[in-house]
């Protein structure tokens, strides 16, 4: 008889290409993972993995069974969650991907509150800035700052994200404060490397104007960009959710160049088969309420500057 724990062990090994990684994920020893794999191969009468001293690779039979195994495990998780939901409780695994900076500063806190209200939910939050494949990598949901291009998943808006130009007082004293878009071309910019200088777009009337500053450095993480700006290395165009502490402590100043920086949205996306999931619906509503719209970090910034946050 096929045992679910053996299928789970095989899927974990295949996903991590490692017995160690599978053992860590399943919270069991490597020997237990090996025993469960051996039992599964005996039951199926097929070799699923080719193991060498350097790597673990799927055999042809293993590749075929892996796709089935993922569906089997997903169906079991969904069935378990649906039964719990029928009893009026949210329960079971919930695996989410989100950007590093936003996850550290705001998403984590919101999720902690969600888990306190629904303690039977087993959350896995994985922070990385790359655009993960929600379906093929087995995520239940993805939180993104910016468009979600995958047409296979359902996308819901969580809140607007406004961006502003900032620099340290020391940099502005040393290099001068730009007062218009043309001035920015003479300044050093801290560039988000995933988008490049084309990311510096500003609304001028009904059109957008792109500005390309001289690059001081390129980084792929918003927190590091903020810290580089605090260190006086240049001007950065940053999302408001990165700036609460820096503006409060006055280690960064907002720069007004007479034009509004192009904003973005924060979205949650999830697979079509989870459309009716009470757990996903509850999470979406919780995050929308937690962040607010306009977001609480933008309202705080507007209150400090005495102005009204501009529309996106």
Residue, then its C-alpha position, 0 to 999 in steps of 0.5 A: x500500500x502506498x503510504x502518504x509519508x513516503x510520497x511526502x519524503x520523495x517529493x521533499x527530496x526531489x524539491x530540494x535535490x537533497x536528503x538533508x534538505x528533505x529531512x530539515x523540511x519534514x523535521x525528521x532524520x536523514x535515515x528516516x527520509x532514506x527509509x521512506x524513499x526505499x519503502x516507496x520504491x519497493x511499493x512502486x517497483x521502480x527506481x525514482x532517484x539516482x543518488x551519487x556523492x555529489x547530487x541527487x537526480x530524478x530518474x525517468x520514472x521519478x520525473x513522471x511520478x514527481x508530478x503525480x506526487x505533488x498533485x497527491x500531496x496538494x489534494x490531501x492538503x486541500x481536503x484537510x483544509x476544506x474539512x476544517x473550514x466546514x467546521x468553521x476553522x482555518x487550518x492546514x499548510x499555507x506556503x507564501x512567497x514575498x519580497x525580502x524588504x516588504x516581508x521583513x518590514x510589514x508582511x511579517x507583522x501582519x501575518x503574525x496577527x493572522x496566525x494568532x487568530x487562526x493558530x491551526x494554520x501552518x504557515x511557511x513564509x519564504x522571502x526572496x525578490x525573484x519572481x517565483x513560479x507559483x504553480x510549479x513551485x507549490x506556493x499557495x500565494x505570492x505577495x508582490x510589489x508590482x505587477x504579477x504577469x502570470x496569467x494562470x493565477x488570480x490576482x487581488x489588490x492589497x494596497x497602493x504603494x507610493x514611491x518618493x525620492x530621498x537622500x541624506x542631509x549630508x549628501x544634499x549639503x555636499x551635492x545640492x538639492x535637485x529642484x526639477x527632473x532635469x537636475x536629477x541627471x547631474x546627481x548620483x543615483x542608487x539604482x534598483x538593479x532588477x529594473x535599472x534606471x528606466x525605473x525612474x519614471x515621473x508623471x508630468x501632466x498626462x505623460x510619464x518622463x524617464x530620468x536616468x541619473x549617474x549610477x552610484x551603485x546598483x543593488x537588488x534589495x530595497x533595505x540596502x538601497x535605503x541604507x546606501x542613501x542614509x550613508x550619503x552615497x546618492x539619491x534613491x527612489x524608494x517605496x514608502x514602506x521602506x522609509x518610516x524609520x529613516x524619515x522619523x529619525x531624519x536620516x533621509x529627506x524627501x526631495x520634491x522635484x515638482x513631479x510625482x514618481x510612478x507608483x505601484x501596487x501591492x498584490x496577492x496572487x494565488x492559483x485558480x484551484x484555490x479560488x474558493x479557499x476560505x483560508x486564502x479569502x481570509x488572508x487576503x481580507x486580513x492583509x487588506x485591513x492590516x495595510x489599509x488603503x492608502x497604506x498606513x506607512x504612506x499616511x504616516x509620512x503624509x502626516x509628518x510632512x503636513x501634506x496629503x499623499x498624492x494619488x497613484 
